[in-house]
Amino acid sequence: MGYKTILAHCDADPNVAHRLAIAVELAKRHDAYLVGVHIQEPFNAPAMFDGTVGMDTLFTVFEETAKANLASAKAAFAKAVKGTGLSTAWRSEEGY
């Protein structure tokens, strides 16, 4: 009995390429469907926020970082599966 679907967590971590290489190898070995997924946690104001920094500034930085992380994760997945002939899908969600 082999794997039919493999879900690979993708993020902006430098080690994501190693994680994806393992996922690709498993997918090839089992002729499985490979799904790359990126989950972005929602913005949460710091617990001890005293209002000294504008919340819009914090949120803007959070959004820019989140977009960059998503782009990096998506690019890593695309690079890992390019030319493999595997059936793949990409998913990204916001939440926990």
VENCOR-V594924 format. One line per field, one symbol per residue. psi: psi as a letter, one per 20 degrees, with the letter a starting at -180 (. if undefined). burial: 1 if it has 16 or more other ideal C-beta (glycine too) atoms within 10 Angstrom, else 0. A space follows every 10 residues. Layout:
psi = ???
burial = ???
//
This chain:
psi = prphpppppp ajphjhgggh gggggggghj lrpppppppo qrppqqhkpj jhpphhgggg gggggggggg gggggggggh ipjhjqprqp qpqpa.
burial = 0000010101 1100010011 0011001000 0101111101 0000000000 0000000000 0100010011 0110011001 1000010100 000000
//
